[in-house]
Amino acid sequence: MLHGLHLSWVWWAVIVAAALFAMTQIVQYPGRIAWRLGKSVVLGLAFVLAVNWVGQYFHYHLALNAMTALTAGFLGIPGVAALVAMHLWVFPA
């Protein structure tokens, strides 16, 4: 215990504070957030298309949707590697 407070309340307070900070950043800089989000989607789309282009020689296909594009865009090459690993080992076809 943390001096009478339950630890779950502390975690909720941290989550709420992070959410409030994120919302104030979105309201304060909407253009910058939209630009970064759009750039990440386009970059992720390029990564997924590159994986599918190379993967066609190995009969491999990674689903092209908003979630995979955002994951690949935000996380870059490690995110693409994680998507491929998850597709091969965690969720095999």
Backbone bond lengths (Angstrom), bond angles and torsions (degrees), N, CA, C in turn:
res aa  C-N    CA-C-N  psi(-1)  N-CA   C-N-CA  omega(-1)  CA-C   N-CA-C  phi
1 M - - - 1.454 - - 1.522 108.98 -
2 L 1.287 115.34 154.71 1.451 121.40 -177.52 1.529 108.50 -115.39
3 H 1.337 116.29 75.13 1.470 123.31 -179.60 1.523 111.77 54.91
4 G 1.295 116.73 50.07 1.455 120.59 174.83 1.519 114.31 91.30
5 L 1.329 117.94 -17.96 1.457 119.86 177.87 1.522 109.40 -88.94
6 H 1.287 116.04 138.66 1.451 118.83 174.68 1.519 108.17 -74.95
7 L 1.306 116.16 145.91 1.453 120.92 -178.21 1.529 111.20 -63.96
8 S 1.322 117.35 -29.62 1.461 119.43 179.19 1.532 111.29 -65.04
9 W 1.320 117.90 -33.27 1.461 120.54 177.54 1.518 110.71 -66.65
10 V 1.304 116.29 -36.12 1.465 120.40 178.23 1.527 109.56 -65.54
11 W 1.329 116.19 -44.30 1.469 119.44 178.76 1.525 111.16 -62.71
12 W 1.321 117.53 -41.68 1.468 120.56 177.79 1.529 110.61 -62.58
13 A 1.311 117.08 -39.27 1.464 120.25 178.83 1.526 110.65 -64.37
14 V 1.329 117.21 -40.00 1.465 120.91 177.81 1.528 110.42 -65.46
15 I 1.314 117.52 -42.60 1.471 121.46 179.22 1.520 110.78 -63.74
16 V 1.324 117.25 -44.51 1.465 120.83 179.43 1.525 110.80 -64.32
17 A 1.332 117.14 -41.18 1.466 120.44 178.45 1.527 110.83 -63.73
18 A 1.319 117.42 -41.41 1.465 120.71 178.42 1.522 111.03 -65.86
19 A 1.319 117.11 -39.90 1.459 120.55 178.37 1.529 111.20 -65.45
20 L 1.316 116.97 -42.15 1.468 120.34 177.37 1.525 111.33 -63.36
21 F 1.319 116.96 -41.25 1.458 120.35 177.19 1.525 110.77 -62.25
22 A 1.338 117.29 -43.91 1.460 120.73 179.46 1.528 110.85 -63.37
23 M 1.318 117.17 -41.08 1.466 120.15 -179.92 1.526 111.00 -66.77
24 T 1.327 118.45 -38.86 1.464 119.31 178.62 1.524 111.25 -67.43
25 Q 1.322 117.42 -34.68 1.461 120.23 177.05 1.520 111.28 -67.15
26 I 1.326 116.76 -39.26 1.472 120.64 178.73 1.523 110.29 -65.97
27 V 1.330 117.42 -41.53 1.457 120.97 179.92 1.530 110.63 -70.21
28 Q 1.323 116.66 -37.22 1.457 120.62 -176.79 1.523 112.60 -75.67
29 Y 1.318 117.63 -38.16 1.466 121.49 -176.84 1.527 111.05 -128.57
30 P 1.335 119.55 65.44 1.475 119.24 -176.22 1.527 112.80 -67.37
31 G 1.323 117.78 -35.74 1.464 119.94 -179.39 1.511 112.17 -66.28
32 R 1.335 115.97 -42.67 1.458 120.35 -179.39 1.527 110.61 -65.72
33 I 1.329 116.90 -40.98 1.466 120.96 179.48 1.525 109.81 -65.64
34 A 1.334 117.38 -44.05 1.457 120.55 179.66 1.528 110.82 -63.78
35 W 1.341 117.32 -39.51 1.463 121.17 178.95 1.534 110.75 -63.43
36 R 1.337 116.85 -46.62 1.463 120.31 179.92 1.521 111.68 -64.30
37 L 1.335 116.76 -39.85 1.458 120.39 179.02 1.519 110.30 -65.46
38 G 1.325 117.02 -45.37 1.463 120.37 178.55 1.515 112.22 -63.25
39 K 1.329 116.52 -41.50 1.462 120.94 178.58 1.526 110.46 -63.50
40 S 1.315 117.17 -40.15 1.460 120.58 179.43 1.522 111.70 -66.47
41 V 1.334 116.73 -39.21 1.461 119.92 179.36 1.520 110.31 -65.22
42 V 1.325 117.60 -44.13 1.467 120.58 -179.31 1.524 110.40 -65.99
43 L 1.326 117.51 -43.38 1.454 120.95 178.22 1.528 110.98 -63.41
44 G 1.322 117.03 -42.77 1.464 121.02 177.91 1.510 111.99 -64.63
45 L 1.324 116.41 -38.79 1.463 120.78 176.49 1.522 110.06 -60.79
46 A 1.326 116.92 -43.21 1.464 120.78 178.50 1.531 111.07 -63.86
47 F 1.330 116.71 -41.45 1.469 119.96 178.40 1.523 111.51 -62.47
48 V 1.327 116.91 -46.32 1.466 120.28 -178.18 1.530 110.29 -66.57
49 L 1.323 117.09 -39.99 1.466 119.29 177.25 1.525 111.06 -64.50
50 A 1.336 117.92 -37.46 1.466 121.02 177.33 1.531 110.70 -65.07
51 V 1.325 116.93 -41.34 1.463 120.27 177.41 1.520 110.04 -62.92
52 N 1.315 117.43 -42.59 1.459 120.52 179.68 1.526 111.52 -68.64
53 W 1.329 117.48 -34.86 1.459 120.74 178.99 1.529 110.67 -66.22
54 V 1.339 116.44 -45.80 1.464 119.81 177.15 1.530 109.80 -71.42
55 G 1.311 116.77 -36.73 1.456 121.01 -177.31 1.511 114.81 -68.02
56 Q 1.330 117.53 -19.41 1.462 118.77 179.39 1.526 111.75 -64.25
57 Y 1.320 117.42 -25.74 1.453 120.96 177.52 1.523 112.54 -75.62
58 F 1.326 116.11 -18.14 1.460 121.79 179.82 1.523 111.65 -113.27
59 H 1.321 116.97 12.02 1.475 123.54 -177.72 1.528 110.72 56.48
60 Y 1.335 115.11 47.57 1.458 122.14 179.73 1.522 108.39 -122.54
61 H 1.324 115.59 137.23 1.466 120.85 179.59 1.527 109.15 -139.09
62 L 1.317 115.85 126.54 1.458 122.16 175.76 1.523 107.52 -101.16
63 A 1.314 117.21 131.73 1.464 121.24 -177.44 1.527 110.62 -58.97
64 L 1.309 115.83 137.50 1.462 121.30 178.73 1.520 108.20 -105.56
65 N 1.331 115.76 101.46 1.456 121.26 176.98 1.525 108.63 -145.16
66 A 1.296 116.53 179.69 1.462 120.43 -175.87 1.526 111.80 -63.12
67 M 1.311 117.77 -37.97 1.460 120.60 -177.64 1.524 111.50 -67.25
68 T 1.328 117.88 -44.56 1.464 119.11 179.40 1.526 111.02 -68.99
69 A 1.327 117.69 -37.05 1.462 120.65 179.07 1.528 110.79 -66.22
70 L 1.326 118.00 -43.26 1.466 120.69 178.24 1.523 112.04 -66.69
71 T 1.331 116.77 -40.56 1.462 120.03 178.04 1.518 110.90 -62.65
72 A 1.325 116.21 -47.14 1.463 120.15 179.80 1.524 110.94 -66.29
73 G 1.316 117.75 -36.57 1.453 120.73 -179.27 1.511 113.68 -70.79
74 F 1.324 116.87 -43.12 1.460 120.56 -178.81 1.524 112.18 -73.76
75 L 1.324 117.41 -38.73 1.458 120.50 -174.15 1.525 113.46 -97.25
76 G 1.320 117.89 -12.13 1.459 120.90 177.08 1.517 112.40 72.16
77 I 1.339 115.45 -146.96 1.464 121.35 -177.62 1.535 112.08 -60.49
78 P 1.349 119.92 -41.93 1.472 117.98 176.31 1.534 112.40 -62.12
79 G 1.320 117.35 -33.40 1.461 119.95 177.30 1.513 112.15 -67.28
80 V 1.334 116.24 -39.36 1.465 120.21 177.01 1.524 109.63 -64.78
81 A 1.330 116.39 -42.90 1.463 120.01 177.75 1.526 110.89 -61.70
82 A 1.320 117.22 -39.54 1.466 120.69 177.85 1.527 111.07 -65.74
83 L 1.324 117.59 -40.30 1.465 120.44 177.88 1.526 111.07 -63.42
84 V 1.324 116.54 -42.96 1.460 120.17 179.06 1.521 110.22 -65.42
85 A 1.325 117.43 -44.08 1.464 120.59 179.60 1.520 111.26 -62.71
86 M 1.332 116.48 -43.23 1.467 119.26 178.19 1.516 111.01 -63.67
87 H 1.323 116.48 -39.27 1.464 119.76 -179.49 1.524 111.25 -67.22
88 L 1.324 117.16 -36.07 1.454 120.02 -177.48 1.519 112.92 -80.74
89 W 1.341 118.15 -40.78 1.462 119.56 -171.23 1.517 114.26 -108.42
90 V 1.310 118.67 -36.93 1.459 120.14 -175.87 1.526 111.37 -84.96
91 F 1.326 116.06 -45.24 1.463 121.38 -178.38 1.517 110.42 -122.43
92 P 1.339 118.80 68.30 1.453 118.93 -177.87 1.530 110.92 -68.80
93 A 1.299 115.03 150.23 1.478 121.07 -177.81 1.494 111.84 -75.88
